[in-house]
Amino acid sequence: MRISTSMMYDMGVSRLTDLQSSLVKTQQQISTGKRVLTPSDDPVAAAAALGVSQAISMNDQYTVNRNNAKSALSQEESNLSSVTTLLQNIKTAVVAAGNAAYDDTQRQDLVTQLRNNYDELLAIANTKDAQGNYLFGGYQNGSAPFVQTASGVSYVGDQGQRLLQVGAARQMAVNDSGSSVFENNVTGNGRFVTAAAAGNTGTGIISAGSVADPSQLNGQTYTLDFSVDATTGAISYTYTDSSVVPLTPSAPQPFVDGQSITIGGTQFAISGTPADGDQFTVTPSTKQSVFDTLDDLITTLSQPGSGSVNQAKLANGLSAASLNIDSALNNVSAVRASVGSRLAELDDLDSAGSDLGIQYTQTLSDLQDIDATEAYSSLTQQQYTLQAAQQSFITISGLTLFNYLDT
């Protein structure tokens, strides 16, 4: 086979071009720190690196979501802390109002304080977050969730909880509805409510009571009616069970001041001296808004408190308010505990996400980054090879028949 001059030049240029391309590619790898510059360099590694890069992006987004969740929950916890402080102040006012040495003027001072607490509590319930959304409105975060009406404060939000994806398999609620915070308060002792009728004229004061037999509690309402014997002055009572139709009063029972009364699984006591016609009730516990509790408390303290009859009404009203304020405090504490557990979980997820990010970064580096020692060694070798090829090409391309004739 005869090798023409043009063929010799083409082969030489082609080889030099290949060597030059390899050198340039190695230089690019060193300058970028990447072994895989295009998918064709290593299709398997390039595909795997793409998947890992997407995983890194998702992990970074979860981190952003967790930061947003922390911000929202931290603001909620701060507001719940303020609510707790307010309710504790209100409880202190309830205790002070029960002081027998207080007169009506001093109780009116407490009413003024409670009205301010009421307004402050309403303002907290209608707090906005940094984006201008109402914190306790559920999904209805564009308008105030609590509105003042002629009959009191009404909740116009919903029960929704906004969720954020804070991990690959974890969605977290970043708010609590106003209903669950301010209206989820159980009345009475949590199982039933004892109360004195507003029209009572005696000095009977009923206790909060306790459960004597849970198996007998089935949601009945009991009404106790008192009568006084006109001749002997003996006090007795009958009770009516709302679940028995037709309503049939029990046989008269003698009343003893402060002695426990057990009816249908409930147990309570009435102290003082009920008057003829006085009435007391035992009803199942329900849920009540803290604003209704404050309204009832303000109404109680706004009434005259002088005289034994009014003192008994005041004591009954304060007892009910104290129980309901305690229930509101317990409910807020439960919500705060939930918020705290979510914040703690976010910290754990942050730690796990950080570790996962390190793993992803290392995996990506293993797939596409260069080995510096190997790369620099390869660069040096390619430079020498290219230089040798260039010198050889120059020498070979310069040979002609006249070189041999001269010799």
Buried (B, 14 or more C-beta within 10 A) or exposed (E): EEEEEEEBEEEBEEBBEEBBEBBEBBBEBBEEEBBBBEEEBBEEBBEBBEEBBEBBEBBEEBBEBBEBBBBBBEBBBEBBEBBBEBBEBBBEBBEBBBEEEBEEEBBEEBBEBBEEBBEBBBEBBBBBBEEEBBBBBBEBBEEBBBEEEEEEBEBEBBEBBBEBBBBEEBEBBBBBBBBBBBBBBBBBBBBBBBBBBEEBBBBBBBBBBEBBEEEEBEEBBBBBBBBBEEEEEEBBBBBBBBEEEEEEEBEBEEBEEEEEBEBBBBBBBBBBBBBEBBBBBBBBBEEBBBBBBBBBBBEBBBEEBEEEBBBBBBBBBBBBBBBBBBBBBEBBEEBBEBBEEBBEBBEEBBEEBEEBBEEBEEBBBEBBBBEEEEBEEBBEEBBEBBEEBBEEBEEEEEEEEEEEEEE
